[in-house]
């Protein structure tokens, strides 16, 4: 029986990928355990899903921690509750106190009432394997209890301490480091999303760690015909916050210095200012992954912006799979090697390097993008086999 623990209704891409690796048959048991975020007092059950109510301690701490917010976040939170407004989705809070508050909640309060589900799991005779879907889910069910029932696979999307401590927030960083270190000490396998992260988890005491990069090929996808004239793709989501807006402004300022006409496919937020040398095609959102890749693959170059230090950047692999040359900023470059990925340190650096790249001409740039695609596909295939081998060796040892 495979049991997935996730603090939220939808699995991450990485956890979905890992679940598929098990190749479950129609008769296999798959149970999802999550915490009911909408109705914290209510427990919901279906044939393969258990939504747990939040513990009394968790509810009390949640309301107490509401007061520990940065002034702007506290003001906006009060207004939302007074006027019943929906909270805007934000990847990472910006204020020091807000980040500390979120870290405290993850460490002390993000737990569900588990008596019933643990009693049911304990009574089932079939072997059980638990998949914990990233650090947000660590305290949904106490891992010490799960470890007594079966092996645990911890799926990492981000190093928790770097996700919360990227802005020199040592309080949040230390809390999240301790939380994740305790979790991986109980896990039988830790799946990191880059080789860089796997070294860190080994130093933190992981029993067995293997990495699989954020590369998710779409079956049947082949890159579109490239544009005849220079073109660039940029993906910057609105919920990435103010840093995404600042990055977009920097990119468009840089593009204004490039001595060529450029077509820009922009997915996400809309720029405030567009220079005359840019033909902009703005797309708010592409819901279909195949359509998303087809849109990207028309371009010659993808500009890859990182929002925080943790994990590895999925966009750079999306660009590579679409057959693009990748330009990454200092945070976006994290992850594993691509032959034709270039780092820029500021807008002027980006403009200069783009100018020089475009002088290579279409044929050479397309060939460079094709090499990135081949390299990404090869890395995905190699690490998939290593991941399968690790899972089979650790969870299903030969007697």
DOLORO-379810 format. One record per atom (N, C-alpha, C): x, y, z. Coordinates in steps of 0.2 Angstrom, whole numbers, padded with zeros to 4 digits, always signed. Each point is the difference from the previous one (the first is absolute). Layout:
DOLORO-379810
XYZ ...
***
This chain:
DOLORO-379810
+0004-0006+0000 -0004+0006+0000 +0004+0006+0000 -0001+0005-0004 +0004+0006-0001 -0005+0006+0003 +0003+0003+0005 -0003+0006+0004 +0004+0006-0002 -0004+0005-0002 +0003+0007-0002 -0002+0005+0005 +0005+0003+0003 -0002+0005+0005 +0002+0007-0003 -0005+0004+0000 +0001+0007-0004 -0005+0005+0004 +0003+0006+0002 -0003+0005+0003 -0004+0004-0006 -0005-0002-0003 -0003+0003-0005 -0003-0006-0004 -0005+0002-0005 -0004-0005-0003 +0004-0003-0006 +0004+0005-0003 +0003-0002-0007 +0008-0002+0002 +0002-0006-0003 +0007-0002+0001 +0004+0005-0004 +0006+0000+0002 +0005+0004-0004 +0002-0004-0006 +0003+0003-0005 +0002-0004-0006 +0005-0005+0002 +0005+0001+0004 +0005-0005+0002 -0004-0006+0003 -0004+0001+0005 -0004-0005+0003 -0004-0004-0005 -0003+0003-0004 -0004-0003-0005 +0004-0005-0004 +0006+0003-0002 +0005-0004-0004 +0002-0007+0004 +0001+0001+0006 +0003-0005+0004 -0006-0006+0001 -0006+0003+0001 -0006-0005+0001 +0000-0004-0007 +0001+0003-0005 -0001-0004-0007 +0006-0005-0001 +0005+0001+0004 +0006-0004-0001 -0002-0007+0003 -0005+0000+0005 -0002-0006+0003 -0004-0005-0004 -0003+0003-0006 -0004-0004-0005 -0005-0004+0003 -0004+0004+0004 -0006-0004+0004 -0005-0003-0005 -0002-0006+0002 -0005-0003-0004 -0007+0002+0003 -0005-0002-0004 -0007+0002+0002 -0002-0002+0007 +0003-0006+0002 -0001-0003+0006 +0004+0003+0006 +0005+0004-0001 +0004+0003+0005 -0004+0005+0004 +0003+0001+0006 -0003+0005+0005 +0004+0006+0000 -0003+0006-0001 +0003+0006+0000 -0004+0005+0004 +0003+0002+0006 -0004+0005+0004 +0004+0007+0001 -0004+0005-0001 +0002+0007+0001 -0002+0002+0007 +0005+0003+0003 -0001+0003+0007 +0001+0007+0000 -0004+0005+0001 +0001+0007+0000 -0003+0003+0006 +0001+0006+0001 -0003+0004+0005 -0005+0005-0003 -0006+0000+0003 -0006+0004-0003 +0002+0007+0001 +0002+0004-0005 +0001+0007+0001 -0006+0005+0000 -0005-0002-0003 -0006+0004-0001 -0004+0000+0007 -0001-0006+0002 -0004-0001+0006 +0004-0004+0005 +0004+0004+0004 +0005-0003+0005 -0003-0004+0005 -0006+0000+0002 -0003-0004+0005 -0003-0006-0003 -0001-0001-0007 -0003-0006-0003 +0004-0005-0003 -0002-0006+0001 +0004-0006-0003 -0004-0003-0005 +0003-0001-0006 -0004-0002-0006 +0004-0007-0002 -0004-0005-0002 +0002-0006-0002 -0003-0002-0007 +0004-0003-0004 -0003-0003-0006 +0004-0007-0001 -0002-0004-0005 +0003-0006-0001 +0008-0001+0000 +0003+0006-0002 +0007+0000+0000 +0003+0006+0002 -0003+0004+0004 +0002+0007+0002 -0002+0001+0007 +0004+0002+0005 -0001+0002+0006 +0002+0008+0001 -0005+0004+0001 +0002+0007+0002 -0001+0001+0007 +0005+0002+0004 +0000+0000+0007 -0001+0007+0002 -0004+0000+0006 -0001+0006+0003 +0006+0003+0004 +0001+0006+0001 +0006+0003+0003 +0000-0001+0007 +0005-0002+0004 +0000-0001+0007 -0002+0007+0003 -0002-0001+0006 -0002+0006+0004 +0006+0005+0001 +0006-0003+0002 +0006+0004+0001 +0001+0003-0007 +0000-0003-0005 +0001+0003-0007 -0005+0006-0001 -0006+0000+0001 -0005+0005-0001 +0002+0006+0005 +0001-0001+0006 +0002+0005+0005 +0006+0004-0002 +0005-0004-0002 +0007+0003-0002 -0001+0004-0007 -0005-0003-0004 -0001+0004-0007 -0002+0007+0002 -0005+0000+0004 -0003+0007+0002 +0005+0004+0004 +0004-0003+0004 +0005+0004+0004 +0005+0003-0005 +0002-0004-0005 +0005+0002-0005 -0002+0005-0005 -0007+0001+0000 -0002+0005-0005 +0002+0007+0003 +0001+0000+0006 +0003+0007+0003 +0007+0001-0001 +0004-0005-0002 +0007+0000-0001 +0001+0001-0007 -0002+0006-0003 +0001+0001-0007 +0003+0006-0001 +0003+0001-0006 +0003+0007-0002 -0006+0005-0001 +0001+0006+0002 -0005+0005+0000 -0005+0000-0006 +0003+0000-0006 -0004+0000-0006 -0004-0007-0001 +0003-0006+0002 -0004-0006-0001 -0005+0000+0006 +0001+0002+0006 -0005+0001+0005 -0006+0004-0002 +0002+0006-0003 -0006+0005-0002 -0004-0004-0006 +0003-0003-0005 -0003-0003-0005 -0004-0006+0002 +0002-0004+0005 -0003-0005+0003 -0007+0002+0003 +0001+0005+0004 -0006+0003+0004 -0006+0002-0005 +0002+0003-0005 -0004+0003-0005 -0004-0006-0004 +0004-0005-0001 -0003-0006-0004 -0005-0003+0005 +0001-0001+0006 -0005-0003+0004 -0006+0004+0002 +0001+0007+0000 -0005+0004+0001 -0005+0000-0006 +0003+0000-0006 -0004+0000-0006 -0001-0006-0004 +0002-0006+0003 +0000-0006-0003 +0003-0001-0006 +0006+0003-0001 +0004+0000-0006 +0004-0007+0000 +0001-0002-0007 +0004-0006+0000 +0007+0002+0000 +0005-0004+0004 +0007+0001+0000 +0003-0001-0006 +0004+0005-0002 +0004-0001-0007 +0006-0005+0002 +0001-0004-0006 +0005-0006+0001 +0007+0004-0001 +0004-0002+0005 +0007+0003+0000 +0005-0006+0001 +0005+0000-0004 +0005-0006+0001 +0003+0001+0007 +0003+0006+0001 +0004+0001+0007 -0002+0007+0002 -0002+0000+0007 -0001+0007+0003 +0007+0004+0000 -0001+0006+0000 +0006+0005-0001 +0002+0002+0007 -0005+0002+0005 +0002+0003+0006 +0004-0005+0005 +0004+0002+0004 +0004-0004+0004 -0004-0003+0005 -0005+0003+0003 -0004-0003+0005 -0005-0005-0003 -0003+0002-0006 -0004-0005-0003 +0003-0007-0002 +0007+0001-0002 +0003-0006-0001 +0001-0004+0006 +0002+0003+0005 +0001-0003+0007 -0007-0004+0002 -0005+0004-0001 -0007-0003+0002 -0001-0006-0004 +0001+0000-0007 -0001-0006-0004 +0004-0006+0003 +0007+0002+0001 +0004-0006+0002 -0002-0003+0007 -0002+0005+0005 -0003-0003+0006 -0006-0004-0001 -0004+0002-0005 -0006-0004-0001 +0002-0007-0003 +0004+0000-0004 +0002-0007-0003 +0004-0004+0005 +0003+0003+0005 +0004-0004+0005 -0005-0002+0005 -0005+0004+0002 -0004-0002+0006 -0007-0002-0001 -0003+0003-0006 -0007+0000+0000 -0003-0004-0006 +0004-0002-0005 -0003-0002-0006 -0002-0008+0001 -0004-0002+0004 -0001-0007+0002 -0007-0001+0000 -0002-0006-0003 -0007-0002+0000 -0001-0005+0006 -0007-0001+0001 -0002-0005+0005 +0000-0007-0003 +0005-0004+0003 +0002-0006-0004 -0002-0006+0004 -0004+0000+0005 -0002-0006+0004 -0003-0005-0004 -0005+0002-0004 -0004-0005-0004 +0004-0003-0006 +0003+0004-0004 +0004-0002-0005 +0006-0005+0002 +0003+0002+0005 +0005-0005+0003 -0002-0006+0002 -0006+0000+0003 -0003-0006+0003 -0002-0005-0006 -0003+0003-0006 -0002-0004-0006 +0007-0002-0003 +0005+0004-0001 +0006-0003-0003 +0003-0005+0004 +0000+0000+0007 +0003-0005+0004 -0003-0006-0001 -0007+0000-0001 -0004-0006+0000 +0000-0004-0007 +0003+0004-0005 +0001-0003-0007 +0006-0005+0000 -0001-0006-0003 +0005-0005+0000 +0005+0001-0005 -0002+0004-0006 +0005+0000-0006 +0005+0005+0002 +0006-0001-0003 +0006+0004+0001 -0002+0007-0003 +0003+0005+0004 -0001+0007-0002 +0006+0004-0001 +0000+0004-0005 +0005+0005-0002 -0002+0007+0000 +0003+0004+0003 -0002+0007+0001 +0004+0005-0004 -0004+0004-0004 +0004+0006-0003 -0002+0006+0003 +0005+0004+0002 -0002+0006+0003 +0002+0006-0005 -0005+0004-0002 +0001+0004-0006 +0002+0007+0003 +0007+0001+0000 +0004+0006+0002 -0001+0002+0007 +0004+0005+0002 +0000+0002+0007 -0006+0003+0003 -0005+0003-0005 -0006+0002+0003 -0004-0005+0003 +0001-0006-0002 -0004-0006+0003 +0003-0004+0006 +0006+0003+0002 +0004-0004+0005 -0004-0001+0006 -0004+0005+0002 -0004-0001+0007 -0007-0001-0001 -0002-0002-0006 -0007-0002-0001 -0002-0006+0004 +0004-0005+0000 +0000-0006+0004 +0007-0001+0003 +0000-0001+0006 +0007-0001+0004 +0004-0006-0004 +0006+0002-0002 +0003-0005-0004 +0003-0006+0004 +0001+0002+0007 +0002-0006+0004 -0005-0005+0001 -0007+0002-0001 -0005-0005+0000 +0000-0004-0006 +0001+0003-0006 +0000-0003-0006 +0005-0005-0001 +0006+0002+0003 +0006-0004-0001 -0001-0007+0003 -0004+0000+0005 -0002-0007+0003 -0004-0004-0004 -0003+0003-0005 -0005-0004-0004 +0003-0002-0007 +0006+0003-0002 +0002-0001-0007 +0006+0005-0002 +0003-0002-0005 +0006+0005-0002 -0003+0006-0003 +0004+0006+0001 -0002+0006-0002 +0004+0003-0006 -0003+0003-0005 +0004+0003-0006 -0002+0007+0001 +0005+0004+0001 -0001+0008+0001 +0002+0003-0007 -0005+0003-0003 +0001+0004-0006 +0001+0007+0001 +0006+0002-0002 +0002+0007+0001 -0001+0004-0007 -0003+0006+0001 +0000+0005-0005 +0005+0006+0001 +0000+0001+0007 +0005+0006+0002 +0003-0002+0006 +0006+0002+0001 +0003+0000+0007 -0003+0005+0004 -0004-0003+0005 -0004+0005+0004 +0003+0006+0003 +0006-0001+0003 +0004+0005+0003 +0002+0006-0005 +0001-0002-0006 +0002+0005-0005 -0007+0003-0003 -0005-0003+0000 -0006+0003-0002 -0003+0005+0005 +0001-0001+0006 -0002+0005+0005 +0006+0005+0002 +0006-0002-0001 +0005+0004+0003 +0004+0004-0006 -0002+0000-0006 +0003+0003-0006 +0002+0007+0001 -0004+0004+0005 +0000+0007+0000 +0004+0002+0007 +0005-0005+0002 +0004+0001+0006 -0005+0000+0006 -0005-0004+0000 -0005-0001+0006 +0003-0006+0004 +0004+0001+0004 +0003-0006+0004 -0004-0003+0004 -0005+0003+0003 -0005-0003+0005 -0004-0005-0004 -0003+0002-0006 -0004-0005-0004 +0005-0005-0003 +0006+0002-0002 +0004-0005-0003 +0002-0006+0005 +0002+0002+0006 +0002-0005+0005 -0006-0005+0002 -0006+0003+0000 -0006-0004+0002 -0001-0005-0006 +0000+0002-0006 -0002-0004-0005 +0006-0005-0001 +0006+0002+0001 +0005-0005+0000 -0001-0006+0005 -0001+0002+0006 -0002-0005+0005 -0006-0005-0002 -0005+0003-0002 -0006-0003-0002 +0002-0005-0006 +0003+0002-0005 +0002-0005-0005 +0005-0005+0002 +0005+0002+0004 +0005-0005+0002 -0003-0006+0004 -0005+0002+0004 -0004-0005+0004 -0004-0005-0004 -0002+0003-0006 -0005-0004-0004 +0005-0005-0004 +0005+0003-0003 +0004-0005-0004 +0004-0005+0004 +0001+0001+0006 +0003-0005+0005 -0005-0006+0000 -0006+0001-0001 -0005-0006+0000 -0002-0003-0007 +0002+0004-0005 -0001-0003-0007 +0005-0005-0002 -0003-0005-0003 +0004-0005-0003 +0004+0002-0007 -0004+0004-0003 +0003+0003-0007 -0002+0007+0000 +0005+0005-0002 -0002+0007-0001 +0002+0001-0007 -0005+0003-0004 +0000+0001-0007 +0001+0008+0000 +0006+0002-0002 +0002+0007-0001 -0002+0002-0008 +0000+0007-0001 -0001+0002-0007 +0006+0002-0003 +0006-0001+0003 +0006+0002-0004 +0006-0004+0004 +0005-0001-0004 +0006-0003+0004 +0003+0005+0005 -0001+0006-0001 +0002+0005+0005 -0004-0001+0007 -0006-0001-0001 -0004-0001+0006 +0001-0007+0003 +0002-0005-0004 +0001-0007+0003 +0006+0000+0004 +0005+0005-0001 +0006+0000+0004 -0002+0003+0007 -0004+0005+0000 -0002+0003+0006 -0004-0005+0004 -0005-0003-0003 -0004-0005+0004 +0005-0006+0003 +0005-0002-0004 +0005-0005+0003 +0003+0003+0006 +0002+0007+0000 +0003+0003+0006 -0004+0001+0005 -0007+0000-0001 -0005+0001+0005 -0002-0007+0004 +0003-0005-0003 -0001-0007+0003 -0005-0004-0003 -0002+0001-0007 -0004-0005-0003 +0003-0007-0001 -0004-0005+0001 +0002-0007+0000 +0002-0001-0008 -0004+0001-0004 +0001-0001-0007 -0003+0006-0004 +0004+0003-0005 -0003+0006-0003 +0002-0001-0008 -0005+0001-0004 +0001+0000-0007 -0004+0006-0003 +0003+0003-0006 -0004+0006-0002 -0003-0002-0007 -0006+0003-0001 -0003+0000-0007 -0001+0008-0001 +0002+0003-0006 -0001+0007-0001 -0007+0001-0002 -0002+0006+0000 -0007+0002-0002 -0001+0000-0007 +0001-0006-0003 -0001-0001-0008 -0005-0005-0001 -0006+0003-0003 -0006-0004-0001 -0002+0000-0007 +0003-0004-0004 -0001+0000-0008 -0008-0002-0001 -0003+0003-0005 -0006-0001-0002 +0000-0005-0005 -0004-0006+0000 +0000-0005-0005 -0002+0003-0006 +0003-0002-0006 -0002+0002-0006 +0002+0007-0002 +0003+0004+0004 +0002+0007-0001 +0006+0000-0005 +0000+0004-0005 +0006+0002-0004 +0000+0007-0001 +0005+0004+0001 +0001+0007-0001 -0003+0003-0006 -0003+0005+0000 -0003+0004-0005 +0005+0003-0005 -0002+0002-0006 +0005+0003-0004 +0002+0007+0003 +0006+0001+0000 +0003+0006+0003 -0002+0006-0004 -0001+0006+0003 -0002+0006-0003 +0006+0002-0005 -0001+0003-0005 +0005+0002-0005 +0005+0006+0003 -0003+0004+0004 +0003+0006+0003 +0001-0002+0007 +0005+0004+0004 +0002-0001+0007 -0006+0000+0004 -0001-0005+0005 -0006+0000+0004 +0002-0003+0007 -0003+0002+0005 +0002-0001+0007 -0007-0002+0004 +0001-0005+0004 -0006-0002+0004 +0002+0002+0008 -0005+0003+0003 +0001+0001+0007 -0006-0002+0004 +0001-0004+0005 -0006-0002+0005 +0001+0003+0007 -0005+0004+0002 +0001+0004+0006 -0008+0000+0003 -0001-0004+0005 -0007-0001+0002 -0002+0006+0005 -0006+0002+0000 -0002+0005+0005 +0001-0001+0007 -0001-0007+0002 +0000-0001+0007 +0008-0001+0003 +0004+0002-0005 +0007+0000+0003 +0002+0006+0003 -0005+0005+0000 +0001+0006+0004 +0004+0006-0003 +0002+0004+0004 +0003+0006-0002 +0007-0001-0004 +0004-0005+0002 +0006-0001-0003 -0001-0002-0007 -0005-0004-0002 -0002-0001-0007 -0001+0006-0004 -0003+0005+0003 -0002+0006-0004 +0007+0004-0001 +0004+0000+0005 +0006+0004+0000 +0005-0004-0005 +0000-0006-0001 +0004-0004-0004 -0003+0001-0008 -0006+0001+0000 -0003+0001-0007 +0002+0007-0002 +0000+0005+0004 +0002+0007-0002 +0007+0000-0002 +0004-0004+0004 +0007+0000-0002 +0001-0003-0007 -0003-0006-0001 +0000-0003-0007 -0002+0004-0005 -0005+0003+0000 -0003+0005-0005 +0005+0006-0001 +0003+0002+0005 +0005+0006-0001 +0006-0003-0003 +0002-0006+0001 +0006-0003-0003 -0002-0001-0008 -0006-0003-0001 -0002-0001-0007 +0000+0006-0004 -0001+0006+0003 +0000+0006-0004 +0007+0002-0002 +0005-0002+0003 +0007+0001-0002 +0002-0005-0006 -0003-0005-0001 +0002-0005-0005 -0001+0003-0007 +0005+0000-0004 +0000+0003-0007 -0004-0004-0005 -0005-0003+0002 -0004-0004-0005 -0008+0000+0002 -0004-0001-0005 -0007-0001+0001 -0001-0007+0003 -0004+0000+0005 -0001-0007+0004 -0007-0001+0001 -0002-0006-0001 -0007-0002+0002 +0000-0003+0007 -0004+0002+0004 +0000-0003+0007 -0007-0003+0002 +0001-0007+0002 -0006-0003+0002 +0000+0000+0008 -0004+0004+0003 +0000+0001+0007 -0006-0004+0003 +0001-0005+0004 -0005-0003+0004 +0000+0002+0007 -0006+0003+0002 -0001+0002+0007 -0001+0007+0001 +0003+0004+0004 -0001+0007+0001 +0001+0004-0006 -0003+0006-0001 +0001+0004-0006 +0005+0006+0002 +0004+0002-0005 +0005+0005+0001 -0003+0007+0000 +0002+0005+0004 -0002+0007+0000 +0003+0004-0006 +0006-0002-0002 +0003+0004-0006 +0003-0005-0005 -0001+0001-0006 +0002-0004-0006 +0004+0004-0005 +0006-0001-0001 +0004+0004-0005 -0002-0001-0007 +0002+0004-0004 -0002+0000-0008 +0003-0006-0003 +0005-0003+0002 +0003-0006-0003 -0003-0006+0002 -0005+0000+0004 -0003-0007+0002 -0007+0000-0003 -0001-0006-0002 -0007-0002-0002 -0003-0005+0005 -0004+0002+0004 -0002-0003+0006 -0007-0005-0001 +0001-0006+0002 -0006-0004+0000 -0001-0003+0007 -0005+0004+0003 -0001-0002+0008 -0005-0005+0000 +0001-0005+0004 -0005-0006+0002 +0000+0000+0007 -0006+0001+0003 -0001+0000+0008 +0002-0007+0002 -0003-0005-0003 +0001-0007+0003 -0001-0005-0006 +0004-0005+0000 -0001-0006-0004 -0002-0006+0004 -0006-0002+0000 -0002-0006+0004 +0002-0006-0002 +0002-0001-0006 +0001-0007-0003 +0008+0000+0000 +0003-0006+0003 +0007+0000+0000 +0003-0001-0008 -0004-0004-0004 +0003+0000-0007 -0001+0006-0003 -0005+0004+0001 +0000+0007-0003 +0005+0004+0002 +0002+0000+0007 +0005+0004+0003 +0007-0001-0004 +0001-0007+0000 +0007-0002-0004 +0000+0003-0007 -0006-0001-0003 +0000+0002-0007 +0001+0008-0001 -0003+0003+0005 +0001+0008+0000 +0008+0001+0001 +0003-0003+0005 +0007+0002+0001 +0004-0002-0005 -0001-0006-0004 +0004-0002-0005 +0001+0004-0006 -0004+0005-0001 +0000+0004-0006 +0006+0005+0001 +0002+0001+0006 +0006+0005+0002 +0007-0003-0001 +0004+0004-0001 +0007-0001+0000 +0003-0001+0007 -0002+0005+0004 +0003+0000+0007 -0005+0001+0005 +0001-0003+0006 -0004+0001+0006 +0003+0003+0006 -0003+0005+0003 +0003+0004+0005 -0003-0003+0007 +0005-0002+0004 -0002-0004+0006 +0001+0004+0006 -0005+0002+0004 +0001+0004+0006 -0001-0005+0006 +0004+0001+0005 -0001-0004+0006 -0003+0005+0006 -0005-0003+0004 -0003+0004+0005 +0003-0001+0006 +0002-0006+0002 +0004-0001+0006 +0005-0005-0001 +0004-0001+0005 +0006-0004+0000 -0001-0008-0001 -0005-0002+0003 -0001-0007+0001 -0002-0004-0006 +0002-0007+0000 -0002-0004-0005 +0004+0001-0006 -0004-0002-0006 +0003+0001-0006 -0006+0003-0005 +0002+0004-0005 -0005+0004-0003 -0003-0004-0006 -0007-0001+0001 -0003-0004-0005 +0000+0003-0007 +0000+0007+0000 -0001+0004-0007 +0006-0002-0004 +0006+0000+0003 +0006-0001-0005 -0001-0007-0003 -0003-0005+0003 -0001-0007-0003 -0005+0001-0005 -0005+0004+0001 -0006+0000-0005 +0003+0003-0006 +0004+0006+0001 +0003+0003-0006 +0005-0005-0004 +0003-0004+0004 +0005-0005-0003 -0004-0005-0004 -0006-0003+0003 -0004-0005-0003 -0003+0003-0007 -0001+0006+0000 -0003+0004-0005 +0005+0001-0006 +0007-0001+0002 +0005+0001-0005 +0002+0007+0000 +0001+0004+0005 +0002+0006+0001 +0007+0001+0003 +0004+0005-0002 +0006+0002+0004 -0003+0004+0006 +0003-0001+0006 -0002+0002+0006 +0004+0006+0003 -0003+0006+0001 +0004+0005+0004 -0003+0000+0007 +0004-0001+0005 -0003+0000+0007 +0003+0005+0004 -0004+0003+0005 +0003+0005+0005 +0004-0004+0005 +0002+0003+0005 +0005-0003+0005 -0004-0005+0005 -0007+0000+0000 -0003-0005+0004 -0003-0005-0005 -0002+0002-0006 -0003-0005-0004 +0005-0005-0003 +0006+0001+0000 +0005-0004-0002 +0001-0007+0004 -0002+0000+0006 +0001-0005+0004 -0003-0007-0003 +0003-0005+0002 -0003-0007-0003 +0006-0003-0004 -0001-0004-0004 +0005-0004-0004 +0002+0003-0006 +0005-0003-0003 +0003+0003-0006 -0004+0000-0006 +0000+0005-0004 -0002+0001-0007 +0006+0003-0004 +0001-0003-0006 +0006+0002-0003 -0001+0008-0002 -0006+0001-0002 -0001+0007-0003 -0005+0004+0005 +0002+0001+0006 -0003+0004+0005 +0005+0005+0002 -0002+0007-0001 +0005+0005+0002 -0003+0005+0005 +0004+0002+0005 -0002+0004+0006 +0001+0007-0001 -0005+0004+0002 +0001+0007-0001 -0001+0003+0008 +0004+0005+0001 +0000+0003+0007 -0004+0006+0001 -0002+0004-0006 -0004+0006+0000 -0003+0001-0007 -0004+0005-0001 -0003+0001-0006 +0005+0002-0006 +0005+0004+0002 +0005+0001-0005 +0004-0006-0003 +0001-0004+0005 +0004-0006-0001 -0005-0005-0005 -0006+0000+0002 -0005-0004-0005 +0000+0003-0007 +0000+0007+0000 -0001+0003-0007 +0007-0002-0004 +0005+0001+0003 +0007-0001-0003 +0000-0008-0003 -0002-0004+0005 +0001-0007-0002 -0005-0002-0006 -0006+0002+0001 -0005-0001-0005 +0002+0003-0007 +0003+0006+0000 +0002+0003-0006 +0005-0005-0003 +0005-0002+0004 +0005-0004-0003 -0002-0007-0002 -0005-0003+0003 -0003-0006-0002 -0004+0000-0006 -0004+0005-0001 -0004+0001-0006 +0005+0001-0006 +0006+0002+0001 +0004+0001-0006 +0002-0007-0003 -0001-0005+0004 +0002-0007-0002 -0005-0002-0006 -0006+0003+0000 -0004-0002-0006 -0005-0006+0002 -0005+0000-0003 -0006-0005+0002 +0003-0007+0000 +0003-0002-0006 +0002-0007+0000 +0004-0003+0006 +0005+0004+0002 +0004-0002+0005 -0004+0000+0007 -0004+0005+0001 -0004+0001+0006 -0005-0006+0001 -0003-0002-0006 -0005-0005+0000 +0004-0007+0002 +0006-0001-0003 +0004-0006+0002 +0002+0000+0007 +0002+0006+0003 +0001+0000+0007 -0006-0002+0004 -0006+0003-0002 -0006-0002+0004 -0001-0007-0001 +0001-0003-0005 -0001-0007-0001 +0004-0005+0004 +0006+0003+0001 +0005-0004+0004 -0002+0001+0008 -0003+0005+0002 -0003+0001+0006 -0006-0005+0001 -0004-0001-0005 -0006-0005+0001 +0003-0007+0001 +0005-0002-0004 +0003-0006+0000 +0003-0002+0007 +0003+0005+0002 +0003+0000+0007 -0005-0001+0005 -0005+0004+0000 -0005-0001+0005 -0004-0006+0000 -0001-0003-0006 -0003-0006-0001 +0004-0006+0003 +0007+0001-0002 +0004-0005+0003 +0001+0000+0007 +0000+0006+0003 +0001+0000+0008 -0006-0003+0003 -0006+0002-0003 -0007-0003+0003 +0000-0008+0000 +0002-0002-0006 +0000-0008-0001 +0005-0003+0005 +0006+0003+0001 +0005-0003+0004 -0002+0000+0007 -0002+0006+0002 -0002+0000+0007 -0007-0003+0002 -0004-0001-0005 -0006-0005+0001 +0002-0007+0002 +0005-0002-0004 +0003-0007+0001 +0003-0001+0007 +0004+0005+0002 +0003+0000+0007 -0005+0001+0005 -0005+0004-0001 -0006+0000+0005 -0003-0006+0001 -0002-0004-0005 -0003-0006+0000 +0004-0005+0003 +0007+0000-0001 +0004-0005+0003 +0001+0001+0007 +0000+0007+0002 +0000+0001+0008 -0006-0002+0003 -0006+0001-0003 -0006-0002+0003 -0001-0007+0001 +0002-0004-0005 +0000-0007+0000 +0005-0003+0005 +0006+0003+0000 +0005-0003+0005 -0002+0002+0007 -0002+0006+0002 -0001+0001+0007 -0007-0002+0002 -0005+0000-0004 -0007-0002+0002 -0002-0007-0001 +0003-0003-0005 -0001-0007-0001 +0006-0004-0001 +0004+0000+0006 +0006-0004+0000 -0001-0008-0001 +0005-0003-0004 +0000-0007-0001 +0001-0004+0006 -0004-0004+0002 +0001-0004+0006 +0006-0005-0001 
***
